[in-house]
């Protein structure tokens, strides 16, 4: 045992090792010393437990460099999203446009007028530029920006109906990812939920019968992540606005995803648009920035100026406000909507949503020969039609025709697929697919760089 311990090099001698000098230059002496001491202790523990030196003990410099590089690798690693889910919550949802990326970089490199009004040489409001753009695009009087749509719903309820009743259809008490439930948000905001109607049918008379002295809001929630079909009935926003006007009650709508363009123009089902609800008289409308809008994570509230002012002055607004990077990316994204004729190519989300299946099939045909050379000994590769989904609760039942490369183990063992999937996830740029029907599927709808994928899989 003592002989084994004596073979462990001293830290000082390791730091003088010529092979370690590039590591010291790149990562600093202090950090390298901590890593070497950790390795030294690990080697001692290994000797005590196994009466042998660890396998890496003959090459301390390379092992130290490998570990340091691994530790300094970003937790937010770029991946190939070949899952078939376009707006994948776990993979960051919408990809930003080049214009939005440039705007974020620009605001990081130098001071910007985040809360500075140049005309008055005084403090301004950080939502002002985006608010003006949203008013132009939606017809709303003003806008308020918070960190996501869940925060937007919480702020609307807390600011407009604390201690009061909020009337919602029973069929709209949604739950989204992370167990975000409308009834729970009501309680956190200090409101009392009043359910009306049934799961599948709610009528205007149900809302009217529920209105009482302590009523504060009439609320609509778009069921953006599921659909109720069959024997159904729902009250429109316009009908609810007329009822709200009669009883002097504001009407608010949580759109969830939300789209600023008519999705039917691109062969997709209609999605409620904020500008339609504003035109119908809805007091406030909230929606997400990083779903169908194609921008950064944000909660966007548009509507009447007096109510937006209440939101802006509420204490929660400061806790929920967004930073300059989000505002820069959101403003740049909204600017793209001023040019609808170029939006399809400029906005990655819309480009991927509307990508023709034929183009994806042709891409699969180009990739297949190269990948067969790499994997044909263990897997049978083929091109198969498949259906992509939009994801993140957007158009939940809609499927987009697509094509995938499939990998089927020649020995028929499912463990081969699991091992292959794990190997791909350990790549420098992980490749994320899905295992289904005894095959590993790579849906190519979201693949932009074919050569980069070949290079990654060849490694």
Protein Blocks (a to p, Z undefined) as FASTA:
>chain_A
ZZmmmmpccfklmmmpmklmmmmmmnojklmmmmmmmmmmmmmmmmmmnopacfklmmmm
lmmmmmmmmmmpcfbdcdddfeopablfknopaaddfklmmmmmmmmmpccdfbacfklo
pacdfklmmmmmmmmmnopabdcddfbfklmmmmmmmmmmgoiacdddfklmccdehhia
fklmmmmnopacddehjfklccfklmmmmpcfklcbdcddddfkbccehjdddddfklmm
mmmmmnopacdddeknopabdfklnopacdddfklmmmnopabdcddfklmnopacdddd
eddfklmmmmmmpmklmmmmccfklmmmmmmmmmmmmmmmlmmmmpmklmmmmocfklmm
mmmmmmmmmmmmmmmmmpccddddddddebjoiaklbccdddddddddfklpaklmmmmm
mmmmmpmbdcddddeehiacddfklpmblmlmmmmmmZZ
